[in-house]
Amino acid sequence: MISVRLAPNCARNIGGVTQSRRETFITIFAAPMENSMSADDLHFLEEQLEVPYGRGDGGSTWHPS
């Protein structure tokens, strides 16, 4: 049997950070022109959640020559 004890007043931190901020901890490793997301999904991620792009960053594309 497993016993679990919750401590609601206990505060955790990593390097002094106590809250997970979207702009710091959530990044999309994709580009906005990828076809796997609908326009509504992209709008939700970019406008509602304000999630930045990691790989690709939406600025440059690569084309074979």
C-alpha positions as CSV (number, residue, x, y, z in Angstrom):
1,M,0.0,0.0,0.0
2,I,1.2,3.5,-0.8
3,S,0.7,6.4,1.6
4,V,0.5,10.0,0.3
5,R,0.7,13.1,2.4
6,L,-0.2,16.5,1.1
7,A,1.3,19.7,2.5
8,P,-0.6,22.6,0.9
9,N,1.5,25.2,2.7
10,C,4.8,23.8,1.4
11,A,6.4,26.0,-1.3
12,R,8.8,24.5,-3.8
13,N,11.3,26.4,-5.9
14,I,13.9,25.6,-8.6
15,G,16.7,28.2,-8.6
16,G,14.5,30.6,-6.7
17,V,11.6,30.3,-9.2
18,T,8.3,29.4,-7.4
19,Q,5.8,29.8,-10.3
20,S,5.7,28.3,-13.8
21,R,5.4,31.2,-16.2
22,R,4.4,30.4,-19.7
23,E,7.0,32.7,-21.3
24,T,9.8,30.9,-19.4
25,F,8.7,27.3,-19.3
26,I,6.5,26.6,-22.4
27,T,7.9,26.7,-25.9
28,I,6.5,25.3,-29.1
29,F,9.3,23.4,-30.9
30,A,7.7,24.0,-34.3
31,A,7.1,26.7,-36.8
32,P,3.8,28.6,-37.3
33,M,3.6,27.5,-41.0
34,E,3.4,23.8,-40.1
35,N,0.2,22.1,-41.3
36,S,-0.4,19.9,-38.3
37,M,-2.2,22.7,-36.4
38,S,-5.4,24.5,-37.4
39,A,-5.8,28.2,-37.5
40,D,-7.8,28.1,-34.3
41,D,-5.1,26.1,-32.5
42,L,-2.4,28.5,-33.6
43,H,-4.5,31.5,-32.5
44,F,-5.1,29.9,-29.1
45,L,-1.4,29.2,-28.6
46,E,-0.1,32.5,-29.8
47,E,-2.8,34.9,-28.6
48,Q,-4.4,33.3,-25.6
49,L,-1.4,31.4,-24.0
50,E,1.3,33.7,-25.5
51,V,3.6,30.7,-26.1
52,P,6.8,31.5,-28.0
53,Y,8.3,29.4,-30.7
54,G,11.5,27.6,-30.1
55,R,12.8,25.8,-33.2
56,G,12.1,27.8,-36.4
57,D,10.8,30.8,-34.4
58,G,8.5,31.6,-37.3
59,G,11.0,33.9,-38.9
60,S,13.1,31.9,-41.4
61,T,12.5,28.9,-43.5
62,W,14.9,26.5,-45.3
63,H,14.5,25.6,-48.9
64,P,16.7,23.1,-50.7
65,S,18.5,24.6,-53.7
